Amino acid sequence: MDDSEIRRLIALEDTHWWYRERRAVLRREVRGLGRPGRALDVGAAGGGNTRVLAEAGWDATAADHCDTAVETARRRGLKAVRADARALPFESASLDLVTALDVLEHVREDHLVTEEIARVLAPGGHALIAVPCDMALWSAHDDAVGHVRRYDRDSLTVVVEKAGLTVERVWSWNVLLRPLVARHRRRSRGSDLRRTPSLVNAGLAAIVRAERWLPVRSLKGVTLFLRARRGE
């Protein structure tokens, strides 16, 4: 993702329905991971997800390859470092949690990213990963934001397990809106990172929020989440 797209993401992430509800997913997941420790948010952009970790009590650091992203995270009072996800500047077995939300799909050598995540995790530490799913949804948006692939459950699980992590759970997200997204993407001419009218934003937020209570996680969605653990 180039600098202009990073800037656009940073401008949207506090209000856009998609980013807000994804942070709610992250918030729920970290509650179940036990006592907070050291955390790294890889591909953090302006640190929206890093703030969730910090608010939950984690000693969290944002990492991104983009100077604009790192500077924004620091202005928000977060610890932040410039880093390549394929060569993280952290000691082996030094972290208790690593998040990589919408990172792997940007990196051709995605196995190097998962290997680095596994390396820096301490025994018993967790990884939480999110990726766009299903090549059937590929569109001009993917090209515009620098994606090199979309995943299915098998391909995501394989690249994580080959890194030496144990996959605990894989589930779909943004299931209810998949038909609308598929239709929109067929007409897409570029990046979807743009402001949504407030009423539309609220309506879409309500729909995706309903997935918190509905049994839809095994169905096809727009995003895949995966939680994995490094063995003791």
C-alpha positions as CSV (number, residue, x, y, z in Angstrom):
1,M,0.0,0.0,0.0
2,D,1.5,3.3,-1.0
3,D,1.7,6.5,1.1
4,S,-1.4,8.1,-0.3
5,E,-3.5,5.0,0.6
6,I,-2.0,4.9,4.1
7,R,-3.0,8.5,4.6
8,R,-6.5,7.8,3.4
9,L,-6.8,4.8,5.7
10,I,-5.6,6.9,8.7
11,A,-8.2,9.6,7.9
12,L,-11.0,7.0,7.8
13,E,-10.2,4.4,10.5
14,D,-11.8,6.2,13.5
15,T,-15.2,6.6,11.8
16,H,-15.6,4.1,9.0
17,W,-18.0,1.2,9.9
18,W,-15.5,-1.5,8.7
19,Y,-12.6,-0.3,10.8
20,R,-14.7,0.3,13.8
21,E,-16.3,-3.1,13.9
22,R,-13.0,-4.8,13.1
23,R,-11.5,-3.1,16.2
24,A,-14.5,-4.6,18.1
25,V,-13.5,-8.1,16.9
26,L,-10.0,-7.4,18.1
27,R,-11.2,-6.1,21.5
28,R,-13.3,-9.3,22.1
29,E,-10.5,-11.6,21.1
30,V,-7.8,-10.1,23.3
31,R,-10.1,-10.4,26.3
32,G,-9.8,-14.1,26.2
33,L,-6.0,-14.3,26.0
34,G,-5.2,-14.0,29.7
35,R,-3.0,-11.5,31.4
36,P,-1.8,-8.8,29.1
37,G,1.9,-8.7,28.2
38,R,4.0,-7.4,25.4
39,A,2.2,-7.0,22.1
40,L,3.2,-6.0,18.6
41,D,0.8,-4.7,16.0
42,V,2.3,-5.4,12.5
43,G,1.2,-3.2,9.7
44,A,-0.4,-0.9,12.2
45,A,-0.9,2.2,9.9
46,G,-1.8,5.0,12.3
47,G,-2.2,2.7,15.3
48,G,-6.0,2.3,15.5
49,N,-5.7,-1.3,16.4
50,T,-2.6,-0.7,18.6
51,R,-4.8,1.7,20.7
52,V,-7.2,-1.2,21.3
53,L,-4.3,-3.3,22.6
54,A,-3.0,-0.5,24.8
55,E,-6.5,0.2,26.2
56,A,-6.8,-3.5,27.1
57,G,-3.6,-3.3,29.2
58,W,-1.1,-4.6,26.7
59,D,2.4,-3.0,26.4
60,A,1.8,-2.5,22.7
61,T,4.0,-1.3,19.9
62,A,2.9,-0.3,16.4
63,A,5.1,-1.4,13.5
64,D,4.8,-0.2,9.9
65,H,7.0,0.2,6.9
66,C,5.6,3.7,6.2
67,D,7.1,6.8,7.8
68,T,3.7,8.6,7.7
69,A,2.1,5.7,9.6
70,V,4.8,5.6,12.3
71,E,4.7,9.4,12.8
72,T,0.9,9.3,13.1
73,A,1.1,6.5,15.7
74,R,3.7,8.4,17.7
75,R,1.6,11.6,17.6
76,R,-1.2,9.5,19.1
77,G,1.0,8.7,22.0
78,L,1.8,5.2,20.9
79,K,5.1,3.4,20.8
80,A,5.9,2.9,17.1
81,V,8.8,1.6,15.0
82,R,9.4,1.5,11.3
83,A,9.8,-2.1,10.3
84,D,9.6,-4.6,7.5
85,A,7.2,-7.4,8.4
86,R,9.6,-9.9,6.9
87,A,12.4,-8.9,9.3
88,L,10.9,-7.6,12.6
89,P,13.4,-5.7,14.8
90,F,12.5,-7.7,18.0
91,E,14.3,-10.5,19.8
92,S,13.2,-14.0,19.4
93,A,10.6,-15.3,21.9
94,S,10.1,-11.7,23.3
95,L,6.4,-11.0,22.7
96,D,3.2,-12.4,24.0
97,L,0.9,-11.3,21.2
98,V,1.4,-10.3,17.6
99,T,-1.5,-8.9,15.5
100,A,-1.3,-8.7,11.7
101,L,-4.6,-7.4,10.4
102,D,-4.6,-7.1,6.6
103,V,-0.9,-7.5,6.2
104,L,-0.1,-10.9,4.6
105,E,-2.0,-10.1,1.4
106,H,0.4,-7.2,0.7
107,V,3.5,-9.3,0.9
108,R,4.5,-11.7,-1.9
109,E,6.7,-13.7,0.5
110,D,3.9,-14.1,3.1
111,H,5.7,-17.1,4.6
112,L,8.5,-14.8,5.7
113,V,6.0,-12.7,7.6
114,T,4.4,-15.7,9.4
115,E,7.9,-17.1,10.2
116,E,8.8,-13.8,11.8
117,I,5.6,-13.7,13.8
118,A,6.4,-17.2,15.0
119,R,10.0,-16.3,15.8
120,V,9.2,-13.2,18.0
121,L,6.4,-14.9,19.9
122,A,7.3,-16.4,23.3
123,P,6.2,-19.9,24.0
124,G,2.4,-19.8,24.7
125,G,2.1,-16.5,22.9
126,H,-0.7,-15.8,20.4
127,A,-1.0,-14.4,16.9
128,L,-4.2,-12.9,15.6
129,I,-4.3,-12.5,11.8
130,A,-6.9,-11.1,9.4
131,V,-6.8,-11.3,5.6
132,P,-9.2,-10.6,2.7
133,C,-10.7,-13.9,1.5
134,D,-11.7,-15.5,-1.8
135,M,-10.1,-14.7,-5.1
136,A,-13.7,-14.6,-6.5
137,L,-13.9,-11.2,-4.9
138,W,-10.8,-9.9,-6.6
139,S,-11.3,-6.4,-8.1
140,A,-9.7,-3.2,-9.0
141,H,-9.7,-2.3,-5.3
142,D,-7.2,-5.1,-4.6
143,D,-4.9,-3.8,-7.3
144,A,-5.2,-0.2,-6.0
145,V,-4.3,-1.1,-2.4
146,G,-1.4,-3.4,-3.3
147,H,-2.8,-6.8,-2.7
148,V,-1.1,-9.8,-4.2
149,R,-3.6,-12.4,-3.2
150,R,-6.8,-13.2,-1.3
151,Y,-7.0,-16.3,0.9
152,D,-9.2,-19.2,1.6
153,R,-9.2,-21.1,4.8
154,D,-6.7,-23.8,3.6
155,S,-4.1,-21.4,2.2
156,L,-4.2,-19.2,5.3
157,T,-3.9,-22.2,7.6
158,V,-1.0,-23.7,5.6
159,V,1.2,-20.6,5.7
160,V,0.6,-20.2,9.4
161,E,1.2,-23.8,10.3
162,K,4.3,-24.1,8.2
163,A,5.8,-21.2,10.3
164,G,5.4,-23.5,13.3
165,L,2.3,-22.1,14.9
166,T,-0.7,-24.1,16.0
167,V,-4.0,-22.8,14.6
168,E,-6.7,-22.6,17.2
169,R,-9.5,-21.1,15.2
170,V,-10.3,-19.7,11.7
171,W,-13.6,-17.9,11.1
172,S,-15.3,-15.6,8.5
173,W,-16.2,-12.0,9.1
174,N,-18.3,-9.6,7.1
175,V,-20.5,-12.4,6.0
176,L,-23.9,-10.7,5.8
177,L,-22.5,-7.9,3.5
178,R,-20.7,-10.3,1.2
179,P,-23.4,-10.1,-1.6
180,L,-23.3,-6.3,-1.5
181,V,-19.5,-6.2,-1.5
182,A,-19.3,-8.7,-4.4
183,R,-21.7,-6.6,-6.4
184,H,-19.9,-3.4,-5.6
185,R,-16.5,-4.9,-6.4
186,R,-17.6,-6.0,-9.8
187,R,-18.2,-2.3,-10.6
188,S,-15.1,-1.1,-8.8
189,R,-12.6,1.1,-10.6
190,G,-10.1,1.6,-7.8
191,S,-9.7,1.8,-4.1
192,D,-12.7,1.7,-1.8
193,L,-11.0,3.7,0.9
194,R,-13.3,6.7,0.9
195,R,-15.8,8.3,3.3
196,T,-19.2,6.8,3.5
197,P,-22.3,9.0,4.0
198,S,-23.2,9.0,7.7
199,L,-26.6,7.2,7.3
200,V,-25.1,4.5,5.1
201,N,-22.2,4.2,7.4
202,A,-24.5,3.6,10.4
203,G,-26.6,1.1,8.5
204,L,-23.6,-1.0,7.3
205,A,-22.2,-0.9,10.9
206,A,-25.5,-2.2,12.2
207,I,-25.6,-5.1,9.7
208,V,-22.0,-6.2,10.4
209,R,-22.5,-5.8,14.1
210,A,-25.3,-8.4,14.0
211,E,-22.6,-11.0,13.2
212,R,-21.6,-10.9,16.9
213,W,-24.7,-12.9,17.7
214,L,-25.5,-14.8,14.5
215,P,-24.1,-18.3,13.7
216,V,-22.5,-17.2,10.4
217,R,-18.7,-17.6,11.1
218,S,-18.4,-20.8,9.1
219,L,-20.0,-19.2,5.9
220,K,-18.1,-17.3,3.3
221,G,-17.4,-13.7,4.1
222,V,-15.2,-10.9,2.9
223,T,-12.5,-11.4,5.6
224,L,-10.9,-14.4,7.3
225,F,-9.7,-14.2,10.9
226,L,-7.2,-16.7,12.4
227,R,-6.0,-17.2,15.9
228,A,-2.8,-19.2,16.4
229,R,-0.5,-20.1,19.3
230,R,3.2,-20.8,19.6
231,G,3.8,-24.1,21.5
232,E,5.3,-24.2,24.9
